[in-house]
Amino acid sequence: MEKVFVDTDIVLDLLSARQPHYKYAAELFSLADESSIKLYVSSLAFANINYILSKQLSGAQARKMLLKFKTLLNVLAVNDKIIELALASDFNDFEDAIQYNTTIENGITTLLTRNLKDFKKAEITILTAQQYLKVIE
């Protein structure tokens, strides 16, 4: 089963029903629900998602939503090595550096994001959810 790392923006596309990206995020997470692919996020992303959802909903509603959502993916730890790699990287966006290095350190070779321009120097496959769905058709 293919392992795919999902950036925060794609998760928020799904959970906040952000248009026009919701459709692709929903399709992606449906594949995970069907056990066709295995999706991963970093612990940093999960914390950020909770923070953003708590601004849109109550804190209790956000956590309830995340508790259900958590069944669709796996959360990877952000450890000392990942932080050191992110600090030493040439990524302009520190959060993207953490996401990228979490992906690499866990042996995942595909990262999905809507922020392609920030991953130009990536040594793994970087795609949008829409691009990924076209590739696996």
MOZIBEL-V471842 format. One record per residue. N is the residue number from 1. RES is the residue in one letter. PHI is phi in radians with two decimals (* if undefined). PSI is psi in whole degrees, 0 to 359 (* if undefined). BURIAL is # if it has 24 or more other ideal C-beta (glycine too) atoms within 12 Angstrom, else .. Layout:
# MOZIBEL-V471842
n=N res=RES phi=PHI psi=PSI burial=BURIAL
n=N res=RES phi=PHI psi=PSI burial=BURIAL
This chain:
# MOZIBEL-V471842
n=1 res=M phi=* psi=133 burial=.
n=2 res=E phi=-1.23 psi=138 burial=.
n=3 res=K phi=-1.74 psi=132 burial=#
n=4 res=V phi=-2.36 psi=130 burial=#
n=5 res=F phi=-1.60 psi=135 burial=#
n=6 res=V phi=-2.02 psi=126 burial=#
n=7 res=D phi=-1.31 psi=160 burial=#
n=8 res=T phi=-0.93 psi=319 burial=#
n=9 res=D phi=-1.05 psi=324 burial=#
n=10 res=I phi=-1.28 psi=323 burial=#
n=11 res=V phi=-1.10 psi=316 burial=#
n=12 res=L phi=-1.17 psi=329 burial=#
n=13 res=D phi=-1.00 psi=319 burial=#
n=14 res=L phi=-1.26 psi=303 burial=#
n=15 res=L phi=-1.21 psi=334 burial=#
n=16 res=S phi=-1.80 psi=4 burial=#
n=17 res=A phi=0.89 psi=47 burial=.
n=18 res=R phi=-1.34 psi=123 burial=.
n=19 res=Q phi=-1.60 psi=147 burial=.
n=20 res=P phi=-1.62 psi=13 burial=.
n=21 res=H phi=-1.50 psi=345 burial=#
n=22 res=Y phi=-0.95 psi=316 burial=.
n=23 res=K phi=-0.95 psi=315 burial=.
n=24 res=Y phi=-1.27 psi=321 burial=#
n=25 res=A phi=-1.12 psi=318 burial=#
n=26 res=A phi=-1.09 psi=318 burial=#
n=27 res=E phi=-1.12 psi=318 burial=#
n=28 res=L phi=-1.07 psi=311 burial=#
n=29 res=F phi=-1.26 psi=336 burial=#
n=30 res=S phi=-1.14 psi=321 burial=.
n=31 res=L phi=-1.09 psi=322 burial=#
n=32 res=A phi=-1.17 psi=320 burial=#
n=33 res=D phi=-1.10 psi=327 burial=.
n=34 res=E phi=-1.47 psi=1 burial=.
n=35 res=S phi=1.10 psi=30 burial=.
n=36 res=S phi=-1.45 psi=330 burial=.
n=37 res=I phi=-2.44 psi=163 burial=#
n=38 res=K phi=-2.02 psi=120 burial=#
n=39 res=L phi=-1.79 psi=146 burial=#
n=40 res=Y phi=-2.33 psi=148 burial=#
n=41 res=V phi=-2.35 psi=165 burial=#
n=42 res=S phi=-1.54 psi=160 burial=#
n=43 res=S phi=-1.09 psi=327 burial=#
n=44 res=L phi=-1.07 psi=315 burial=#
n=45 res=A phi=-1.06 psi=317 burial=#
n=46 res=F phi=-1.10 psi=319 burial=#
n=47 res=A phi=-1.12 psi=316 burial=.
n=48 res=N phi=-1.13 psi=320 burial=#
n=49 res=I phi=-1.10 psi=316 burial=#
n=50 res=N phi=-1.05 psi=316 burial=#
n=51 res=Y phi=-1.05 psi=313 burial=.
n=52 res=I phi=-1.18 psi=316 burial=#
n=53 res=L phi=-1.11 psi=326 burial=#
n=54 res=S phi=-1.15 psi=340 burial=.
n=55 res=K phi=-1.38 psi=334 burial=.
n=56 res=Q phi=-1.63 psi=329 burial=.
n=57 res=L phi=-2.21 psi=180 burial=.
n=58 res=S phi=-1.28 psi=160 burial=.
n=59 res=G phi=-1.01 psi=320 burial=.
n=60 res=A phi=-1.16 psi=319 burial=.
n=61 res=Q phi=-1.14 psi=319 burial=.
n=62 res=A phi=-1.09 psi=314 burial=#
n=63 res=R phi=-1.17 psi=322 burial=.
n=64 res=K phi=-1.09 psi=317 burial=.
n=65 res=M phi=-1.10 psi=316 burial=#
n=66 res=L phi=-1.18 psi=327 burial=#
n=67 res=L phi=-1.09 psi=317 burial=.
n=68 res=K phi=-1.20 psi=316 burial=.
n=69 res=F phi=-1.10 psi=324 burial=#
n=70 res=K phi=-0.97 psi=334 burial=.
n=71 res=T phi=-1.17 psi=345 burial=.
n=72 res=L phi=-1.58 psi=350 burial=#
n=73 res=L phi=-2.63 psi=177 burial=#
n=74 res=N phi=-2.06 psi=141 burial=#
n=75 res=V phi=-1.80 psi=125 burial=#
n=76 res=L phi=-1.72 psi=140 burial=#
n=77 res=A phi=-1.25 psi=144 burial=.
n=78 res=V phi=-1.76 psi=114 burial=#
n=79 res=N phi=-1.97 psi=183 burial=.
n=80 res=D phi=-0.99 psi=316 burial=.
n=81 res=K phi=-1.10 psi=318 burial=.
n=82 res=I phi=-1.11 psi=318 burial=#
n=83 res=I phi=-1.11 psi=316 burial=.
n=84 res=E phi=-1.07 psi=317 burial=.
n=85 res=L phi=-1.11 psi=319 burial=.
n=86 res=A phi=-1.15 psi=319 burial=#
n=87 res=L phi=-1.13 psi=325 burial=.
n=88 res=A phi=-1.50 psi=352 burial=.
n=89 res=S phi=-1.34 psi=169 burial=#
n=90 res=D phi=-1.77 psi=20 burial=.
n=91 res=F phi=-1.18 psi=136 burial=.
n=92 res=N phi=-1.26 psi=325 burial=.
n=93 res=D phi=-1.74 psi=115 burial=.
n=94 res=F phi=-1.09 psi=320 burial=.
n=95 res=E phi=-1.08 psi=317 burial=#
n=96 res=D phi=-1.07 psi=322 burial=#
n=97 res=A phi=-1.10 psi=320 burial=#
n=98 res=I phi=-1.16 psi=315 burial=#
n=99 res=Q phi=-1.06 psi=313 burial=#
n=100 res=Y phi=-1.06 psi=312 burial=#
n=101 res=N phi=-1.23 psi=331 burial=#
n=102 res=T phi=-1.12 psi=318 burial=#
n=103 res=T phi=-1.07 psi=308 burial=#
n=104 res=I phi=-1.06 psi=312 burial=#
n=105 res=E phi=-1.14 psi=342 burial=#
n=106 res=N phi=-1.81 psi=13 burial=#
n=107 res=G phi=1.21 psi=25 burial=.
n=108 res=I phi=-1.70 psi=136 burial=#
n=109 res=T phi=-1.92 psi=3 burial=.
n=110 res=T phi=-2.29 psi=128 burial=#
n=111 res=L phi=-2.14 psi=127 burial=#
n=112 res=L phi=-1.82 psi=133 burial=#
n=113 res=T phi=-2.72 psi=164 burial=#
n=114 res=R phi=-1.71 psi=358 burial=#
n=115 res=N phi=-1.79 psi=53 burial=#
n=116 res=L phi=-0.99 psi=323 burial=.
n=117 res=K phi=-1.09 psi=333 burial=.
n=118 res=D phi=-1.42 psi=355 burial=#
n=119 res=F phi=-2.06 psi=28 burial=#
n=120 res=K phi=-1.02 psi=326 burial=.
n=121 res=K phi=-1.64 psi=12 burial=.
n=122 res=A phi=-1.11 psi=146 burial=#
n=123 res=E phi=-1.85 psi=14 burial=.
n=124 res=I phi=-2.22 psi=176 burial=#
n=125 res=T phi=-1.32 psi=125 burial=#
n=126 res=I phi=-2.08 psi=121 burial=#
n=127 res=L phi=-2.43 psi=161 burial=#
n=128 res=T phi=-1.40 psi=167 burial=#
n=129 res=A phi=-1.07 psi=319 burial=#
n=130 res=Q phi=-1.06 psi=314 burial=#
n=131 res=Q phi=-1.09 psi=316 burial=.
n=132 res=Y phi=-1.06 psi=316 burial=#
n=133 res=L phi=-1.10 psi=324 burial=#
n=134 res=K phi=-1.17 psi=320 burial=.
n=135 res=V phi=-1.11 psi=320 burial=.
n=136 res=I phi=-1.54 psi=356 burial=.
n=137 res=E phi=-1.01 psi=* burial=.
